[in-house]
Amino acid sequence: MKVIVSGLTASGKSSVSKALAKEFNLEYFSASSKLREILPKKDFEVWESKKGIEAVKFRIKNPIYDKKLDRIMLSLFNRSFNMILDSWVASWKVTDTNIIKIYIKADEKIRAERVSNRDGITFKQALSFMRIKDKLTAQIYSNIYGIDVKKDFRPFNLVIDSSYLDLKEVIKICSYFILKCKKAKF
């Protein structure tokens, strides 16, 4: 079974992906973590920071790193039979219709609150960093692939708004959907 979970910053995609990987005994792959490994600038811990934003701006000027990440991601995904991929863009790049594709979205202010709590910064800082990061990251994928990662939900089998759900509720919905897909031999 193969699953891709996508979404904007702090939507819950990484937390949900890790939990689903554990629940369904799937290999977990984080595109964001791999991107940090291949970028020459590695002096940031989180994307939602000044240095993280600098790294995103570097990516705009040097799309070779995102293209390299996508090749690595697709290669890993094609070789694995049981994998969950946490990625902003893979759902548009992987065209196999037997893959479960989930998009998790959430209200911008709720996502900023999550970043604030996670990173120990003010809500105002979190909102500012997140807006810049999301705008620039969306620009990267629009420039490279012509994809609107903020509005185009066509590749997805399931779109969830996690704004007013806790993590366990989102995982429960995703798990139920995955089980239904497995029964239908998706």
C-alpha positions in Angstrom: 0.0 0.0 0.0 1.2 3.5 -0.9 -0.1 6.7 0.6 0.9 10.3 0.0 -0.1 13.0 2.5 0.1 16.6 1.4 -0.7 20.0 2.9 0.6 23.4 3.7 2.7 24.4 6.7 1.4 23.1 10.1 -1.7 21.5 8.5 -0.8 18.3 10.4 0.6 16.3 7.4 3.8 15.2 9.1 2.1 14.2 12.4 -0.6 12.3 10.6 1.9 10.6 8.2 4.0 9.4 11.0 1.0 8.0 12.9 -0.4 6.3 9.8 3.0 4.8 9.0 3.1 3.3 12.5 -0.5 2.1 12.4 -0.3 0.4 9.0 3.4 -0.7 9.3 4.5 1.5 6.4 7.9 3.0 5.7 7.8 6.8 6.4 9.5 9.3 4.1 9.6 13.0 4.7 10.3 15.1 1.7 11.1 18.1 3.9 13.7 16.2 5.9 15.4 14.9 2.7 15.4 18.4 1.3 17.2 19.7 4.4 19.9 17.0 3.7 20.5 17.9 0.1 20.5 21.7 0.4 23.9 23.2 0.8 22.6 25.6 3.5 21.8 23.5 6.5 22.1 26.0 9.3 18.4 26.1 10.2 16.2 23.8 12.4 12.8 24.8 11.2 11.6 26.3 7.9 9.5 28.9 9.8 12.5 31.0 10.8 14.7 33.7 9.3 17.3 31.1 8.2 14.5 28.8 7.0 13.0 31.5 4.9 16.5 32.2 3.5 16.7 28.6 2.5 13.3 28.8 0.7 14.5 31.9 -1.2 17.7 30.0 -2.1 15.5 27.2 -3.5 13.6 29.7 -5.7 16.9 30.8 -7.3 18.2 27.2 -7.4 15.3 24.9 -8.4 17.8 22.1 -9.1 17.5 21.0 -5.4 13.7 20.6 -5.6 14.0 18.7 -8.8 16.7 16.5 -7.3 14.4 15.9 -4.3 11.5 15.0 -6.6 13.7 12.4 -8.5 14.8 10.9 -5.2 11.3 10.8 -3.8 9.8 9.3 -6.9 12.5 6.7 -7.1 12.0 5.6 -3.5 8.3 5.6 -3.9 8.5 3.5 -7.0 10.7 0.9 -5.3 8.7 0.6 -2.2 5.5 -1.5 -1.8 4.5 -0.1 1.6 5.3 3.5 2.1 3.8 6.8 3.3 5.2 9.9 1.8 4.9 13.3 3.5 5.3 15.8 0.7 3.9 19.1 -0.5 4.1 18.2 -4.2 4.3 14.4 -4.7 0.5 13.9 -5.1 0.7 15.9 -8.4 3.9 14.1 -9.6 2.9 10.5 -8.9 0.3 9.6 -11.4 -0.4 6.0 -10.4 -4.2 5.8 -9.6 -3.7 3.0 -7.0 -2.1 5.4 -4.6 -4.1 6.9 -1.7 -3.6 10.7 -1.8 -4.7 12.7 1.2 -4.6 16.5 1.5 -4.8 18.1 5.0 -5.8 21.7 5.2 -6.4 24.1 8.1 -7.3 27.7 8.7 -4.2 30.0 8.5 -4.5 31.3 12.0 -4.9 27.9 13.5 -1.8 26.7 11.6 0.1 29.8 12.8 -0.9 28.9 16.4 0.4 25.4 15.9 3.8 26.8 14.6 3.9 29.2 17.6 3.3 26.4 20.1 5.7 24.0 18.3 8.6 26.5 17.8 8.2 28.7 20.9 7.7 31.9 18.9 5.0 34.5 19.1 1.8 34.0 17.1 2.7 37.2 15.1 6.1 35.8 14.2 4.7 32.4 13.4 2.0 33.9 11.1 4.6 36.1 9.3 7.1 33.3 8.8 4.4 30.8 7.7 2.8 33.3 5.2 6.2 33.9 3.6 7.2 30.3 3.6 3.9 29.1 2.1 3.9 31.9 -0.5 7.5 31.2 -1.6 7.1 27.4 -1.5 3.9 27.6 -3.6 5.9 29.9 -6.0 8.6 27.2 -6.3 6.1 24.5 -7.4 4.2 26.9 -9.7 7.5 27.9 -11.4 8.8 24.3 -11.7 5.6 22.3 -12.4 2.8 24.8 -13.0 1.1 23.4 -9.9 -1.1 25.5 -7.5 -0.5 23.6 -4.2 -2.8 25.9 -2.3 -6.0 25.5 -4.5 -5.7 22.5 -6.8 -7.1 19.4 -5.0 -7.8 17.3 -8.1 -5.2 14.6 -7.4 -6.6 13.8 -3.9 -8.9 11.0 -2.9 -9.5 12.6 0.5 -9.3 16.3 1.6 -9.6 17.0 5.3 -9.9 20.3 7.1 -8.0 19.8 10.4 -8.8 23.2 11.8 -11.2 22.1 14.5 -10.1 18.4 14.8 -7.5 17.2 17.1 -4.7 14.9 15.8 -6.4 11.7 16.9 -9.6 12.6 15.1 -7.7 13.4 11.8 -5.8 10.1 12.1 -9.0 8.2 12.8 -10.6 9.7 9.6 -7.6 8.9 7.5 -7.3 5.4 8.9 -10.9 4.7 8.2 -10.5 5.9 4.6 -7.4 3.9 4.1 -9.1 0.7 5.4 -12.0 1.3 3.0 -9.6 1.7 0.1 -7.8 -1.5 1.1 -11.1 -3.4 1.2 -12.0 -2.0 -2.2 -8.5 -3.2 -3.4 -7.6 0.4 -4.2 
